[in-house]
Amino acid sequence: MDSAAVADEDRALFLLAVSEVVSNVIAHGGPGVRVTAAVEILPREVRARIDDTAPPALIDWDRVALPSEQAESGRGLAIALAVLDELRHESAGTGNVWLLRRSFAA
């Protein structure tokens, strides 16, 4: 994502969110999991679709929050939620689909 139309802050925060979601798949997906990602840059937002072949992720979105400062993990989805305008997860027959969207700052 190297577009002059995307402000540095929007680019950095969106890439952070994508990285956190993919890192979670790697950490929790198990051996042999495949991950693919597609990114679309639109005039007012950027979107990503991340597909994986991991077992269905069971997420209680009401409990997603930053852990204590002493915790060594558990921040990924909370960080992604904080920097995105939308983060959706769907369990597919062959894995999971993650949909991410960030609107550009005005």
matplotlib code that plots the C-alpha trace (Angstrom):
import matplotlib.pyplot as plt

x = [0.0, 2.2, -0.2, 0.3, -3.5, -3.2, -1.9, 1.0, -1.1, -3.9, -1.4, 0.5, -2.6, -4.2, -1.1, -0.9, -4.4, -3.7, -0.5, -2.3, -5.0, -2.5, -0.3, -3.3, -4.0, -0.3, -0.3, -3.6, -4.2, -1.9, 0.4, -0.4, -2.8, -2.8, -3.5, -4.3, -5.0, -6.4, -6.3, -8.4, -7.6, -10.7, -11.0, -12.1, -11.1, -8.9, -10.2, -8.7, -10.1, -8.0, -8.9, -7.4, -7.8, -7.6, -10.3, -13.2, -12.1, -14.5, -14.6, -16.7, -16.5, -18.0, -14.9, -12.3, -10.2, -6.6, -5.1, -3.1, 0.2, 1.9, 0.3, 2.6, -0.2, -3.8, -3.7, -4.1, -7.9, -8.2, -5.6, -7.2, -10.6, -9.2, -7.6, -10.3, -13.7, -14.9, -13.5, -15.7, -15.1, -17.0, -16.4, -16.4, -16.6, -12.9, -11.7, -12.2, -12.8, -11.7, -12.9, -11.1, -12.0, -10.4, -11.8, -9.3, -8.9, -10.6]
y = [0.0, 2.8, 5.4, 9.1, 9.4, 7.7, 9.8, 8.4, 8.0, 6.2, 3.9, 3.1, 2.4, 0.3, -1.8, -2.2, -3.6, -6.0, -7.1, -7.8, -9.9, -11.9, -12.3, -13.8, -16.3, -17.3, -17.6, -19.5, -21.2, -24.1, -25.8, -25.8, -22.8, -20.7, -16.9, -14.7, -11.0, -8.5, -4.7, -2.2, 1.6, 3.7, 7.5, 7.8, 4.5, 1.4, -2.1, -5.5, -9.0, -11.7, -15.3, -18.1, -21.9, -22.0, -23.6, -21.2, -18.4, -18.1, -14.5, -12.8, -9.3, -7.8, -9.1, -7.8, -5.3, -4.3, -6.5, -5.2, -3.6, -6.7, -9.1, -10.4, -11.0, -10.5, -7.0, -7.8, -7.6, -4.7, -2.7, -3.5, -2.5, 0.8, 1.9, 0.6, 1.9, -1.6, -5.1, -8.1, -11.8, -14.6, -18.3, -19.8, -23.5, -23.6, -21.2, -17.6, -14.3, -11.0, -7.8, -4.6, -1.0, 2.4, 5.7, 8.4, 11.3, 14.4]
z = [0.0, -1.3, -2.6, -2.3, -1.8, 1.6, 4.4, 6.4, 9.6, 7.8, 6.1, 9.3, 11.3, 8.6, 8.2, 12.0, 12.0, 9.1, 10.8, 14.1, 12.4, 10.4, 13.5, 15.4, 12.6, 12.6, 16.5, 16.8, 13.4, 13.7, 11.3, 7.6, 7.8, 4.6, 4.7, 1.7, 1.7, -0.7, -0.2, -2.0, -1.9, -2.5, -2.7, 1.0, 2.6, 2.4, 2.8, 3.3, 3.1, 4.8, 4.3, 6.3, 6.5, 10.3, 12.4, 13.1, 15.4, 18.3, 19.3, 21.9, 20.6, 23.8, 25.7, 23.3, 25.2, 25.9, 28.6, 31.5, 30.9, 32.3, 29.8, 27.1, 24.6, 23.9, 22.3, 18.6, 18.1, 20.6, 18.7, 15.3, 16.6, 18.0, 14.7, 12.2, 11.4, 10.8, 11.7, 10.9, 11.2, 9.5, 9.8, 6.4, 5.5, 4.9, 7.5, 8.5, 6.6, 8.2, 6.7, 7.7, 6.8, 7.7, 6.4, 5.6, 7.9, 6.6]

ax = plt.figure().add_subplot(projection="3d")
ax.plot(x, y, z, "-o")
ax.set_aspect("equal")
plt.show()
